[in-house]
């Protein structure tokens, strides 16, 4: 069967509508699917996957598309499977602090529903148009990961469709519903490799009473390192700690969240000990930077020191923005670098001693432990998706 014949078979399932306008940004970035489907049920998803296996046509699940380009390389054939029409609230239990929703519901839509009962889903992505299914599939975490962890932590159960088209339900309304291995935890963070999520049951949290932001600025890395170390030894309701550079000046932003009375006491201590001042605005993200470091929290200060030494060695000037409490650090080289590739390899080698990894424009240079994990995931992938139908162009899991 030719490629065109395969496409003609699938076109029987496509309703008459403008299916491409929702993902124009992907087309502009070089993604060229043969077809885009907007299934309205898990049964629709299962039917398309079964046919895709028969025709050997790859399938790429997508929600709002906000982070699709960060992990999926451009492709010239296959199906884009959109969850935009899977938006129903299946069951909402505010007294039990849980909700079951379809995967295409957006974070913004979910929070609007929950706000009337003074509860919320605490994993806030950078883009509020992000879908819940996409958040879980990517195991996304927000600025306040230190306090609220990642999306995986709030998944109590889910419905998903396997690569071969079987509809599977795992977990349930309570944590105790899970016996044996919790498959939902494997799907969370899999980026669609092991199945397409169609429904998710989430645990929720009460809205915090108050949120308080404080900032301070310094000159010199030593001062910042000392303050970061001191903050983690304080009994704080710490939600996030952000770092920015502005020329030779370094700024820290402290975010506290919890009961108002407790935060007032903590804020007074932060002002007295470290010179933090209250602020009404969050530090703005400078831009999407080409280099991202991910390191264990306990090694953050040492990585900063290593980065500073590396930049001085090569006479480089850098912009920095980071989330200390998330263990992420982004940099951008201000001046032109002749042999950028060689420098990146050197920097990646320096980072390995801190159990970290460097992501450069979507390409991850990993430590050996992560490479071992990759081999395990590849073996699972071979077993559940022998035809390599789901997401074959994913960046971080290639043979």
Order of alpha helices (4+ residues) and beta strands (2+ residues): alpha-alpha-beta-alpha-beta-alpha-beta-beta-beta-alpha-beta-alpha-alpha-beta-beta-alpha-beta-beta-beta-alpha-beta-beta-alpha-beta-beta-alpha-beta-beta-alpha-beta-beta-alpha
